[in-house]
Amino acid sequence: MGPAGVAGSQASRRAAQGRRRSGQAALVAIAEKVAAAPSGKEDPPPLDAFLAGLRTAWQGGEVRPTALPKAKQKRARRRPDPFAAVDSQLRDWFLAEPWRTSREFLDRLQSEHPGRYPDGQIRTLQQRLKIWRMEHAHALVFGSGNKLDAHADAPREHPREATGAAHGSILG
């Protein structure tokens, strides 16, 4: 590189340093303005005003930013219960053989009622058996008799249908 190239590169370095210095000076000036400015904090309200606000603060609900929103209610059944007609029969089968799977119960239903219960109903039956097994296990662990035997004729609602369903409950 010749003398003209060296002089040109030195000049560009000086210009870059000048820009950096002016940028640094601008940042220092901004920082000084912020430090000199008032903090913007307000004085806390008097104790009487604060306590008066507490009397009605609960009416507005949770005001903390970390609070979780209230859980929404689960929606009720949208379709009629496909197993309503055979609920007591299914319950009897379950009580007689609680180790059977929902697939075995559905196959048995399909053989007794051909064309009425398609394979797509397996999930509904699985949910029903899950509830019955939960109730059965609860009765075994905590005693108080078998809920399934004691209330076989009483209509019950699905846990997700606490508000009630328009088409009847899932368990009968």
C-alpha positions, -999 to +999 in steps of 0.1 A: +000+000+000+014+034-009+016+066+012-018+078-002-035+046+009-020+047+045-031+084+049-066+075+036-070+047+061-057+068+090-082+095+081-111+070+080-100+057+114-100+092+129-134+099+115-148+067+130-133+076+164-149+110+162-183+095+155-178+071+185-169+099+207-198+120+197-221+090+202-206+085+237-211+121+245-247+119+234-253+089+257-236+107+286-259+137+281-290+115+281-279+097+313-273+131+330-307+144+320-324+112+334-304+114+367-313+151+371-350+147+363-374+141+392-381+104+398-418+107+390-428+087+421-459+099+438-462+100+476-482+071+489-518+079+498-526+087+534-533+057+557-570+067+560-575+068+523-557+034+518-578+017+545-610+032+531-601+017+497-596-017+512-633-018+522-644-020+486-613-034+469-626-070+471-656-061+450-634-054+420-621-089+420-584-099+419-562-069+410-527-085+412-510-088+378-499-123+388-534-136+395-547-163+372-581-158+356-610-177+370-615-211+353-643-212+328-671-238+333-669-269+312-695-270+285-724-295+289-730-324+266-739-314+231-754-347+220-778-372+237-762-400+256-757-429+231-757-455+260-787-442+279-809-472+269-783-498+280-768-480+310-781-504+336-770-534+315-735-519+311-733-512+349-743-548+357-717-561+333-691-538+349-700-549+384-698-585+375-665-582+356-647-549+364-615-561+348-630-561+313-619-534+289-642-509+272-635-527+238-648-560+253-680-543+266-685-525+232-680-558+213-706-574+236-730-546+230-725-548+193-733-585+193-765-580+213-776-548+194-762-551+158-758-519+140-767-497+169-733-490+186-706-482+160-668-484+168-667-447+171-685-449+205-655-465+221-642-432+236-676-425+252-676-459+268-640-455+279-649-423+297-679-440+314-658-469+326-631-446+339-657-429+361-671-462+373-636-475+381-628-443+400-660-447+421-653-484+426-617-477+438-629-449+461-654-472+477-627-499+482-602-475+497-625-454+519-652-479+526-688-465+528-702-493+507-701-496+469-714-464+453-723-483+422-745-508+440-761-484+465-771-458+439-776-480+408-810-464+400-802-429+410-793-406+381-758-392+383-740-365+364-707-366+347-680-347+367-676-323+338-713-316+337-717-301+371-742-276+357-765-303+344-771-313+308-800-306+285-801-342+273-797-360+306-766-371+325-739-393+311-746-420+337-782-424+333 
